[in-house]
Amino acid sequence: MSELTARLTDRLRAQKSGRGTDAYLVIPPGDIVSLSVGDPDLPPPPHVIRAAHEALDAGRTRYTHWQGLRELRVALADKLRRENALDYSPDEVIVTVGAEEALYVALTALIGPGDDVLMADPYFHALPKLVTLAGGTPVFVPVRETDEFALRADEVERRVSPRAKILIVVTPNNPTGAVLDADALEALADVARRRNLIVISDEIYERMLYDGARHLSIAGFPGMRERTIVINGFSKSYSMTGFRLGYLAAPAEMVEALQALKEPLSICTTSVSQWAGLAALTGPQDTAERVKTYDERRRVLMDGLTAMGIPFVRPRGGFFLIANISTTGLGSLEFCRRLLAEAQVAVFPGALTSSRDDAIRVSWLVPVDRLREGLRRMQQFVERLRAGAR
């Protein structure tokens, strides 16, 4: 038992990297304005809730096929064809317990010990941990404000080694809000084709677009379908985070390898959530109204940060932006600790989602009045810092 305990302790240390991530994933009780997480506060569409109730009432509570309900996979294949110009059969779609399980299954199935997995830095905070759990090595590719945080192909290629196996592309991006255009995606596709990289394309924010941005999937570029796994879910577009419902689409030859992990990992995705997801796909779509609400909040947040003199890159997608707090004189961990303790506002430290400690990740998933209140508190906090009240 002592050997097992030691192994688990070593793994936990490797995952945390000494940075105490857990403290920023749980917000304490009290009058806290939380601008830290990507959990939409708008409710799921009414027909989704009805479908979940109806599934319970009809006793649709048993195991489904390990890949998911046939009806849902047919609807997902139709959605991918209609909205993304991607041609997958229902048998090439796997329904997962959220998009994060899809990421875990894909990474664990495809990489071995020592394989490199390239990703943009800043990154979704769980990605390096998922790569490490799968036995791989995260390789961080810096993205910069001067490029509007776009992932550049030349920066990727510079870091491709003989051990490189996978490139992760997230667009629209968490945490930067960057949306990659056709030229950027084609350049990345060129690197993947020449260097024989598998691409995992995380597209869960595909409908959260602003300022005329357009979502494109790298899987649709020439020669990319056979080397790409597309990952998506229902959490963001339909506010179904608690339903834990995601999916991936992959070439048929990859599905068998993915089955070897998905089936023993969770048997199947929750049946009730799958019926609710089918209703989400086939029922009325209110995404435009949701995006309009989120866009209003995004603009309030940007105006508030501008008034504080805190620079940021205008996000064109998703729920987050990266703000540069270097003028406050604090690193991101200390800034976030003190902002939470002294102003009761929660934001996410850049040190936990990137290699830099001079930035924070801020979301806008609260009503406008609460957002304005959080910004008011934050501005007072920043003014105290700049006045030397440290």
Buried (B, 14 or more C-beta within 10 A) or exposed (E): EEEEEEEEEEEEEEBEEEEEBEBBEEBEEEEBBBBBBBBBEBEBBEBBBEBBEBBEEEEBEEEBEBBBBEBBBBBBBBBBEEEBEBEBEBEBBBBBBBBBBBBBBBBBBBBEEEBBBBBBBBBBBBBBBBBBBBEBBBBBBBBEEEBBBBBBBEBBBEBBEEBBBBBBBBBBBBBBBBBBBEEBBBBBBBBBBEBEBBBBBBBBBBBBBBEEBEBBBBBBBEEBBEBBBBBBBBBBBBBBBEBBBBBBBBBEEBBEBBBEBBBEBBEBBBBBBBBBBBBBBBBEBBBEEBBEBBBEBBBBBBEBBEEBEBBBBEBBBBBBBBBBBBBBEBBBBBBBBBBBEBBBBBBBBBBBBBEBBBBBBBBBBBEBEBBBBBBBBBBEBBEBBBEEEE
